[in-house]
Each structure stands twice: as C-alpha cells, then as structure tokens.
Amino acid sequence: MRDPRRVILFPRAARKAGRRGTALGVLAWLVGIAFCLPAMWMLLTSLHSEPDAATNPPSLTAPLTLDSYRVFFGAEGGASPWPALINSMTASLLSTLLVLVLALPAAYALSVRPVRKWTDVMFFFLSTKMLPVVAGLLPVYLFAKNAGMLDNIWLLIILYTSMNLPIAVWMMQSFLADVPVSIIEAAQVDGARLPTILARIVAPVAGPGIAATALICFIFSWNELLFARVLTSVTAQTAPVFLTGFVTSQGLFLAQLCAASVVVSLPVLAAGFAAQDKLVQGLSLGAVK
C-alpha cells in the first residue's frame, strides 16, 4: 500500500528542488557575467575618446566613437598592425600544426602501445613546463644570435612548437587512452599501416580531444610575449609585441590600447566560439575516467 505521507511531501520536495535549481542557474549567470565584465569594459573603453577613457571614475555615458580603431589600423599615418597580426597567425597556426603532427604519434605510443614506465615518461614531459620561461631566455637569445635567426618568424615557430609539445602530449595521451583497442587491432588485421591507423581511425575517434589540444596550443602561441619581445624587432614582430607600442614615454593611450586589445583578441575568440562544442567535449573526455 502506498504511503500517503510520501504523496503529500513529494510536491513540496519538487518545489524545493525547483527553487534550488533556479538559484543555481541565477548564480551561474552571475558568475558568467562577472567573468565577461573585463572584456565588456575593455570594449566599452575602446569606443571612447582618449579624454573620456582617462577619466576617473570612468564615464559610462560618454559619447561613443571609432577613432581608436582608425588609429590602430593606421588611418592617421601610424604603424600598420597587419604585419604583426599576420606574423602571429603564421607562427600560431604553423606551430600548432607541427605540435599535432609530433604529439599524435607520441601520445599513441604512450596510450595504445605498451611502453615500460610510461608514467615516468609523462612526468618528464610535464617537468619540462616547470622551468621558468625567463630562465631559458638568455641561452635561446645567444643561440639565435649566433645562428643569425634573430627577428625571424621561423625561430618563433620552432620555439612555440617546443614549448607546447609537452602539454599537447600530456593532454592527447588521456584522450587516446579512450580509443578502443579492438578497432585498432581490426585495422591491423586488414593490413592498415601505422600512418593509416593514425589518420583514419585514431584521429576521427579522438577528434574532440585533438581539437581541444589544438585550440589550447593556438591560444598559448598567440598570447606569448616574452620570447617575441626579446627575439624580434620589426620583421617578425607579433601582435602582443605590437600592443606594447601603445605604452610610450608620452603616456598610456588607454582607448587605443583597448581597441588594439579587442582586435588582437578576436581571432582567439572566433576560434574558441567555432570549436566550443569540440572543446567542451574534448576536455570532458580527458577529465572523466
């Protein structure tokens, strides 16, 4: 016989769970808005004139203008940002492609193929990220100077590839560990060689994880400043280095700096928005075991 108390209490428990879900939803929206506020404030500041952007406290009702964007794109005779943007895009894309080409076989060997003491190998990969970047700056600078590679975009591509390769192998190892071994064995029985297995079986199955790894490596390469600042000057100057030009001895051009920051952030935001489904799926795949 059904307990009448459970029938009476169920609507109350349902209402309580509904209120709890609503509160959590509102809290999630508030946290999301709090994370977006700096970017929204930067966008608003970029649409103000320099005097309005420099007011303290800032004025929310100041008139909007696109003068800062015109200055950024060289409409008033300033330096053009296109070479720096092209250099950043070239270095980020090529280094990310090289990282994926090198990390996929390494992660396959560590996750699918039996490797003795593979945890020691993974720890070695991770330990390479523990060295402060500035500690390797002088040796890299001396090497680049002696090799005649200063202010060379290929030097940045090699550096970004070596910097992102350990974290890429670490991430992709966890993704490829979820690939069913039976599929790989079936392909081997059919006569498929290793390049075919990686390209037609492993890569499609682990596609979300590979996309997440590629996006993170692209962001790391795009945002890198220290090596690009020291090792480049004009020819291979990247977008983050170009941004530092708005902080001069004459003062801080806040509106122009915010406009430049918005433009430089757009490629990363566009890549993240386009790959958000793969990114969430890939990160969740690697995190849940």
C-alpha positions in Angstrom: 0.0 0.0 0.0 1.3 3.5 -1.0 2.4 5.7 1.9 0.2 8.8 1.9 2.9 10.9 3.5 5.2 10.4 0.5 2.3 11.6 -1.8 1.9 14.8 0.4 5.6 15.5 0.7 6.5 15.0 -2.9 5.2 18.3 -4.3 7.0 20.2 -1.5 10.3 18.4 -2.3 9.7 19.1 -6.0 9.2 22.8 -5.4 12.3 22.9 -3.1 14.4 21.2 -5.9 13.0 23.7 -8.4 13.9 26.7 -6.3 17.4 25.2 -5.7 17.8 24.7 -9.5 16.7 28.3 -10.2 19.1 29.7 -7.6 22.0 27.7 -9.1 21.0 28.9 -12.5 21.0 32.6 -11.4 24.3 32.1 -9.6 25.8 30.6 -12.8 24.6 33.6 -14.8 26.1 36.0 -12.3 29.4 34.2 -12.3 29.4 34.2 -16.1 28.7 37.9 -16.3 31.4 38.6 -13.7 33.9 36.8 -16.0 32.7 38.7 -19.0 32.8 42.1 -17.3 36.5 42.9 -18.0 36.1 42.1 -21.7 32.9 44.2 -21.9 34.6 47.0 -20.1 37.6 46.9 -22.5 35.2 47.0 -25.5 33.4 50.0 -24.0 36.6 51.8 -23.3 37.8 51.3 -26.8 34.7 53.1 -28.1 35.5 56.2 -26.0 37.8 59.1 -26.8 41.1 59.3 -25.0 40.0 62.1 -22.6 36.8 60.2 -21.7 38.7 56.9 -21.3 41.2 58.5 -18.9 38.5 59.9 -16.5 38.4 58.6 -13.0 35.9 57.2 -12.3 35.2 56.2 -15.9 32.1 57.7 -17.5 29.5 55.2 -18.8 27.5 57.9 -20.6 30.4 59.3 -22.7 29.8 59.5 -26.4 31.0 56.6 -28.5 33.5 56.9 -31.3 35.6 54.7 -33.6 38.6 57.0 -33.6 40.7 54.5 -31.6 40.1 51.8 -34.2 41.0 54.2 -37.0 44.3 55.0 -35.2 45.0 51.3 -34.7 44.6 50.4 -38.3 46.9 53.3 -39.4 44.2 55.7 -40.8 46.1 58.6 -39.3 49.5 57.7 -40.5 50.5 55.3 -37.7 52.1 51.9 -38.0 50.0 49.3 -39.7 49.1 46.3 -37.5 48.7 43.9 -40.3 52.3 42.6 -40.5 52.2 41.8 -36.7 48.8 40.1 -37.0 50.0 38.1 -40.0 53.1 37.1 -38.1 51.1 36.0 -35.0 48.7 34.0 -37.2 51.5 32.3 -39.1 53.5 31.4 -36.0 50.5 30.2 -34.1 49.0 28.1 -36.9 52.2 26.5 -38.1 53.4 25.7 -34.6 50.1 24.2 -33.7 50.1 22.0 -36.8 53.7 20.9 -36.0 52.7 20.1 -32.4 49.7 18.0 -33.6 51.9 16.1 -36.1 54.5 15.3 -33.4 52.2 14.8 -30.4 49.8 12.4 -32.1 52.3 9.5 -32.6 53.9 10.2 -29.2 50.6 10.0 -27.5 49.6 7.0 -29.5 52.8 5.2 -28.3 52.2 6.1 -24.7 48.5 5.3 -24.6 47.8 2.4 -27.0 51.1 0.7 -27.4 52.6 -0.9 -24.2 55.5 1.3 -23.0 57.5 0.4 -19.9 57.3 3.0 -17.1 55.1 5.3 -19.2 54.2 7.3 -16.1 57.9 8.3 -15.8 57.8 9.5 -19.4 54.7 11.5 -18.8 56.2 13.1 -15.7 59.3 14.0 -17.8 57.1 15.8 -20.3 55.3 17.7 -17.6 58.5 18.6 -15.8 59.7 20.5 -18.8 57.0 23.0 -18.1 58.2 23.6 -14.6 61.3 25.6 -15.7 60.6 29.3 -15.7 60.5 30.7 -19.2 62.8 33.5 -18.4 65.5 31.0 -17.3 65.9 29.8 -20.8 65.7 33.2 -22.4 69.4 34.0 -22.4 70.6 30.7 -23.9 67.9 30.9 -26.6 68.9 34.5 -27.4 72.6 33.6 -27.7 71.8 30.6 -29.9 69.5 32.8 -32.2 72.2 35.5 -32.4 75.0 33.1 -33.3 72.7 31.3 -35.8 71.6 34.5 -37.4 67.9 33.9 -36.6 67.0 37.0 -34.7 63.9 38.7 -35.9 63.0 35.5 -37.8 59.4 34.1 -37.8 60.7 30.5 -38.1 62.6 30.9 -34.8 59.3 31.7 -33.1 57.6 28.7 -34.8 60.3 26.3 -33.5 60.1 27.8 -30.0 56.3 27.7 -29.8 56.3 24.1 -31.1 58.8 23.0 -28.4 57.0 24.9 -25.7 53.6 23.5 -26.5 54.6 19.9 -27.4 54.9 18.6 -23.7 51.4 19.8 -22.7 50.0 18.5 -26.0 51.4 15.0 -25.5 50.1 15.1 -21.9 46.6 16.0 -23.0 46.3 13.7 -26.0 47.6 10.7 -24.1 44.5 10.8 -21.9 42.3 11.3 -25.0 43.8 8.5 -27.0 43.6 6.1 -24.0 39.8 6.0 -24.6 40.2 4.8 -28.1 39.0 1.2 -28.3 42.0 -1.1 -28.9 39.7 -3.6 -30.8 39.2 -1.0 -33.6 43.0 -0.6 -34.0 43.5 -4.4 -33.9 40.8 -4.9 -36.6 42.5 -2.3 -38.8 45.9 -4.1 -38.4 44.3 -7.4 -39.3 43.0 -5.7 -42.5 46.6 -4.7 -43.3 46.4 -1.0 -42.3 49.8 0.6 -41.5 50.5 3.0 -38.7 50.0 6.2 -40.7 46.7 5.0 -42.0 45.6 4.0 -38.5 46.5 7.4 -37.1 44.9 9.3 -39.9 41.7 7.3 -40.5 41.0 5.6 -37.1 42.6 7.3 -34.2 42.2 10.9 -35.3 38.5 10.7 -36.1 37.7 8.9 -32.8 39.8 11.3 -30.7 38.7 14.3 -32.8 37.3 16.3 -29.8 40.4 15.8 -27.8 42.7 16.8 -30.7 40.6 19.9 -31.3 40.8 20.9 -27.7 44.6 20.4 -27.7 45.0 22.4 -30.9 42.9 25.3 -29.6 44.9 25.5 -26.3 48.2 25.4 -28.2 47.0 28.1 -30.6 46.0 30.3 -27.6 49.3 29.8 -25.9 51.2 30.6 -29.1 49.1 33.7 -29.9 49.4 35.1 -26.4 53.2 34.5 -26.0 55.0 37.8 -25.4 58.4 37.3 -23.7 60.3 35.5 -26.4 58.6 37.5 -29.1 59.5 40.7 -27.4 63.2 39.8 -26.9 63.9 37.9 -30.2 62.0 40.0 -32.7 62.1 43.7 -33.6 60.4 44.6 -36.9 60.2 41.8 -39.4 58.9 39.1 -37.2 57.0 41.3 -34.7 53.9 39.7 -33.3 50.6 41.1 -32.2 51.3 41.1 -28.4 54.6 42.9 -29.1 52.7 45.4 -31.3 50.3 46.1 -28.3 53.2 47.2 -26.1 53.8 50.1 -28.5 50.8 51.9 -27.1 52.6 52.3 -23.7 55.0 55.1 -24.5 57.0 57.7 -22.7 54.3 60.2 -23.6 51.8 58.3 -21.5 49.3 55.4 -21.8 46.8 55.7 -24.6 44.1 53.7 -22.9 41.4 53.9 -25.6 43.8 52.9 -28.3 45.3 50.1 -26.2 41.8 48.8 -25.5 40.9 49.0 -29.2 44.1 47.1 -30.1 43.4 44.5 -27.4 39.9 43.9 -28.8 41.2 43.4 -32.3 44.0 41.1 -31.2 41.6 39.0 -29.1 39.1 38.5 -31.9 41.0 35.5 -33.6 41.2 33.6 -30.3 37.6 34.4 -29.5 36.5 33.3 -33.0 38.5 30.1 -32.8 37.0 29.3 -29.3 33.5 30.0 -30.5 33.8 27.9 -33.6 35.3 25.0 -31.6 33.4 25.3 -28.4 31.5 22.0 -28.8 34.7 20.1 -29.6 36.5 21.9 -26.8 33.9 21.1 -24.1 33.6 17.5 -25.3 37.3 17.0 -25.5 38.1 18.5 -22.1 35.3 16.4 -20.5 36.6 13.3 -22.3 40.0 13.8 -20.9 38.9 14.7 -17.4 36.4 11.9 -16.7 37.8 8.4 -16.3 
